[in-house]
Amino acid sequence: MRREADMTGTSATFQVTIANRGRTIACAADQTILQAAIAAGIAYPFACATGNCATCISKLDDGTVSLLPRTDAALREAQVRAGLTLTCRAQPRSDVTVTWLARVAD
């Protein structure tokens, strides 16, 4: 399964399933998963939204994303290879399923 891809300039829309909430939302290819989740009213855990804090670190259960620039302190390449992503920096390149790893009150 590919974790990163390059589809710059595309206007596609993909389906993103937020496993923690059992919801599937639409996410444009030029939008981050976090932006789409917030727009859909999902209280997705985040703090900085710039790839610096790792509050939104999530397991990429299925699909392919492209990651915008981030700090290595928030997400190392080994973590990407292990299937983790930052939803504030992840733009879908296929339909995806993510599970956030932060503890959040229901």
C-alpha positions as CSV (number, residue, x, y, z in Angstrom):
1,M,0.0,0.0,0.0
2,R,1.4,3.4,-0.9
3,R,1.4,6.0,1.8
4,E,2.4,9.1,-0.1
5,A,1.8,10.2,-3.7
6,D,2.1,13.3,-5.8
7,M,-1.1,14.6,-7.5
8,T,-0.5,18.4,-7.4
9,G,-2.9,20.4,-9.5
10,T,-5.8,17.9,-9.1
11,S,-9.3,18.9,-8.2
12,A,-10.5,15.4,-7.3
13,T,-12.6,14.8,-4.2
14,F,-12.1,11.6,-2.1
15,Q,-14.0,9.9,0.7
16,V,-12.3,10.0,4.1
17,T,-13.6,7.7,6.8
18,I,-12.9,8.8,10.4
19,A,-12.9,5.4,12.1
20,N,-13.1,6.9,15.6
21,R,-16.5,8.4,14.7
22,G,-17.7,5.9,12.1
23,R,-18.2,8.8,9.7
24,T,-17.3,9.2,6.0
25,I,-16.8,12.8,4.7
26,A,-15.7,14.3,1.4
27,C,-12.3,15.8,1.2
28,A,-10.9,17.7,-1.8
29,A,-7.4,16.8,-3.0
30,D,-6.2,20.3,-2.1
31,Q,-7.7,20.1,1.4
32,T,-6.2,18.5,4.5
33,I,-8.0,15.7,6.2
34,L,-8.2,17.9,9.3
35,Q,-9.7,20.8,7.4
36,A,-12.4,18.5,5.9
37,A,-13.1,17.0,9.3
38,I,-13.6,20.3,11.0
39,A,-15.8,21.6,8.1
40,A,-17.9,18.5,8.6
41,G,-18.4,19.2,12.3
42,I,-16.1,16.5,13.6
43,A,-14.2,17.4,16.7
44,Y,-10.9,16.1,15.5
45,P,-8.1,16.6,18.0
46,F,-5.5,19.2,16.9
47,A,-3.6,22.1,18.3
48,C,-1.2,23.9,15.8
49,A,-2.6,22.7,12.4
50,T,0.9,23.3,11.0
51,G,2.7,20.0,11.4
52,N,4.6,21.0,14.5
53,C,2.9,19.5,17.5
54,A,1.6,16.0,16.5
55,T,-1.7,16.4,18.4
56,C,-3.5,15.2,15.2
57,I,-1.2,12.2,14.7
58,S,-3.3,9.4,13.2
59,K,-3.0,5.9,11.8
60,L,-3.5,5.7,8.1
61,D,-5.6,2.5,8.0
62,D,-6.2,2.5,4.3
63,G,-5.5,4.7,1.3
64,T,-2.9,7.1,0.1
65,V,-2.0,10.7,1.2
66,S,0.5,13.4,0.3
67,L,2.0,15.2,3.2
68,L,2.6,18.9,3.2
69,P,5.8,20.2,4.9
70,R,6.1,19.4,8.6
71,T,8.7,19.2,11.3
72,D,10.5,15.9,11.9
73,A,9.8,16.3,15.6
74,A,6.1,15.9,14.9
75,L,6.4,13.0,12.4
76,R,9.5,11.1,11.5
77,E,10.0,9.2,8.3
78,A,10.0,5.9,10.3
79,Q,6.6,6.8,11.6
80,V,5.3,7.5,8.1
81,R,6.6,4.1,6.9
82,A,4.8,2.6,9.9
83,G,1.5,4.0,8.6
84,L,1.2,7.2,10.7
85,T,0.2,10.6,9.4
86,L,-0.6,14.1,10.6
87,T,-4.1,14.9,9.4
88,C,-3.2,18.7,9.5
89,R,-0.6,18.0,6.7
90,A,-2.3,15.0,4.9
91,Q,-4.1,15.6,1.6
92,P,-5.9,12.5,0.2
93,R,-4.8,10.9,-3.0
94,S,-7.4,8.2,-2.8
95,D,-10.3,7.3,-0.5
96,V,-8.7,6.9,2.9
97,T,-9.5,5.7,6.4
98,V,-7.8,7.2,9.4
99,T,-8.0,6.6,13.2
100,W,-6.7,9.4,15.4
101,L,-4.5,8.3,18.3
102,A,-5.1,11.2,20.7
103,R,-7.2,10.6,23.8
104,V,-10.4,12.6,23.4
105,A,-13.4,13.0,25.7
106,D,-16.6,11.9,23.9
